[in-house]
Amino acid sequence: MKQKDDHTAHPVLRHWREEVPDDRLAHLIRDAARVLTKSMQTRLSEHSVSFGHWAFLRVLWVTEGLTQRELSDQVGLMEPTTFTALKAMEALGLIERRFEDGNRKKVHIYLTPKGRELKHVLIPIAEELNEIAVRGLSESEIKTVHRAMLAIIQNLVEAGAV
């Protein structure tokens, strides 16, 4: 039986610490994102929210009334994928779609009270996970990682990779 405190027992940690400690940064970022995503998925599922819906909720908690296309753009997904997710979220009672100004082509997305209330439940969970993720890092190290990640994104955007 694996010890819970044996951090090297996890395959991702073993891979990076023992097998390829100097592998490309892109792979390390991908693995960190994958582990964070899996951790968040587990926590969200306890509240019957899928990770796919999480991205839409985060945007809608800031700005409601976006069109389906605007929401797709902000989340970074194709419209058919957004349509499918929003259909499921509507069935769960998290969002409602409305036509405004008599325009039957543009659908605007709004949270229901249930969707709005989830913010008070899920944001603290995400904040706690973030605290866990940076445990043991100094404020300076956290700021350095933040700056470095933003620089990587900027470099890729400027190079036309996105």
N, C-alpha and C positions, 0 to 999 in steps of 0.2 A: 504494500500500500504506500502511495506517495505521501510524503510529508507536505502539509499545506505550506510550510515556510521554505520548502526547497524550490526556490525560484528558477533554478536551472533545469528543473524537471519538465517545464513547459517546452514543447518543441520549438516555438518561435525564439525563445530565449537561448535554448541550446544551439540553434542554428546560428544566431548572431554572436554568441560568446565563444563557441567552440569550433564551429565548422567554417564560417566565412566572416570573421569579425571585420574584415576590411572590404566587404562587398559594397556595391554602389549605393550611394545615398538614396536614390530613387526607390530602391528595394526596401531600405530601412523605413522610409516614410510610408510606403505602402503597407508594410507589416504593422507599423504603429497605428495607422488609420484602421486597418482591419481589426486589430485587437480592441481599439476604442469603439468601433462600430459594433462588434460582437457584444462588448460590455453594455453598451447603450441599448442594443436590441433586447438583451436579457431583462434589463430594468424596465423598458417600455412595455414588454409583453406582460409584466405583472399588472399593468393598467389597461390591457387589451388594446394597445396602440402599436401598430407596426412601425418599423424603422422608416419605411417608405413614406408613411403619413407624417412622421416627425418633421421632415424637411418642409412640407407644406404648412404644417401648423406653425412652425417657427416664423415663416414669412407672413402668414396671415395674422399672427399675434401683433405684428408690427404694422401691417398695412392690409386692411380688409377692402373688398370691393375691386380688387384687381380682376382683369379679364383672365380667362383661362390661358391665353397666350402670354400675358405678362407674368403670370404665376409660373408657367413653364420656363420662361426665360430666367426668372429669378432663382428658381430651383436648379436649373441646368438640365432639364429633361425635355424630351420631345413631347409634342402635344398629345399624341396618342397614349403615351405612358401617363401623362398628367390626367387625361380624360378618364382612364381606367382607375387611377388612384382616387380621383375626385368622386367618381361614381360610388366606389366602396366607402369613402368617407361620408358621403351623403346618406348611404344606407345605414351607417353607424350613428347617424344623427350628429356628426361633427361639423358639417358645413351645409350651406344651402346655396343653390345657384339661382341667380336672378337676372332677368332681362331688364335693362334700364332704358329710359327715354324711347320706348317703342322699338328699339333696335333688337330684332330677333336673331341677329347674327352673333353679337357679342354677349357672352355669358359672363356675369360678374360673380365672384365667389365671396361669400360671407360666412363667418363662423356662426354657429348656433350658440346658445348659452352653454351647452355642454362642451363644445369645442373651445370656447373662451375660458371656461373654468379649468380645463386641463392645464392651462398655462401655470396655474398656481400649484399644481401637483408635479408637473414634469420638469419645469425649469429648475427647481431645487435638486431634482435627481441628476440633471445634467451638470449642475454646478458642483454637486458632490463628486461625481465621476471625474470632473476636471481636477478637483482638489486631490483626488486619489492619484490621477495620472501624473501630477507634478510634485507629488510628495517627495521630499528630500532634495528638491532643487531650490536654490536661492532665488530671490526676486530678480537678481541680476541675470541668472541663468535662464529664467523663464522669459525675461524680456529679450535676451539674446536669441533664444529659439524662435520667439514670435517674430522678431525682425528678420531672422534668417528665412523663415517660412514665407513671409510676405515678399522678400527679395526673390526667392525662387519662383513664386507665382508671377511676380512682375516680369522677371526675366523671360519666362516662358510665354507670357502674354505678348510682350514686346517682340519676341522672336516669331510670333504668329503660330505658336504651337497650340493655341486654344481657339 
